Amino acid sequence: MRKDKPSRTALKLALNIVTLGSKPGMEAILPGGIVDATRKLLVASGAAGERTVKWAVNKPLCLKSKKTANSKFFTDLQKFSSCCCMTG
């Protein structure tokens, strides 16, 4: 961790929360208020500008390769949401 700045991992995680929060159905998975709070924290702390946050909101979810960690994460998230959160 760098002095007075979040790590790259923390920044990536925060931007991914913002990205996921803008996708349909994610409100059932993400805790209420986390997306808005994360957006405000990123901008207020100077870790990301308004333009970067807007980019994260509009970023498409891409699953190019099943071998990547992100692909596994999204696959697991889809399995979790279909069996636990999205039933009803």
N, C-alpha and C positions, 0 to 999 in steps of 0.2 A: 504494500500500500504506500502510495506517495503522500507526502505531507499535504494536508488540507485538500486532498482530492480522493475521490473513490477509486478503487482498483478498476481495471478494465473489465474484469468479470462482473463486478457490481454494476457498472454502467450498462453492460450488455444485458444483464438480468433485468434491470429496471426498464430498459427500452423494449425488451421482449414482453414484459408485463403490459406496457402501453400498447404494443402491437396486438397482443392477444385480446386485450380488453376491447379493442375496436371491432372484433370479429363477432358475428352472430352466434349466439349460444354460449359465449364465454361468461356471461353474467351469472350463469348457473354454477360455474366452476370457481371463478375468482371471488375472493371475499368482497363484499360490498364496500365501495369507496376506495379500494386499493388503487384503481387505475387513475382516478382523479388526484389522489394524494401523491402518487408516484410522478405524475406529470408536473404538479406544482413543485415537488421537491427537486426534480431535475432542473427546472428552470430557476427556482429561487436560489439553489446552491451554486449555480453556474456550471454544473456538471454537463449540462446540455442546453442549447439555445432553443428558442421557440421553433425555429426552422427544423431542427433535428427531431424535436418531439412531434411536429406535424408529419415529418417523413415517417416516423415510427408508426403513427396512426394509420397512414395510407399504405404502409408496406404490405405486400401480399405475402401470404404464407406459402413458401416453396418447399416442396419435398422432392429434391432432385435425386437423392441417392438414399437407399435404405441402409447404407453402411455408415452414414454420419450419425453423430450423437443427437443432433437436432431432429433428424428423422425419427429416431427411436423415441425421443421425448414426445413428439407429436403423435406417433402411433400409440404410445402408452396413454397419452392424454385422451385420445379418441376412445380407446378401450374403456378407460375409467369413466368417461362421461357417458358412454352408452350403457354401461352396466349400473352405474351408481347415481348419477346426477340428472340425467336427461329422461329418466323413465317417469311415467306419470300419467 
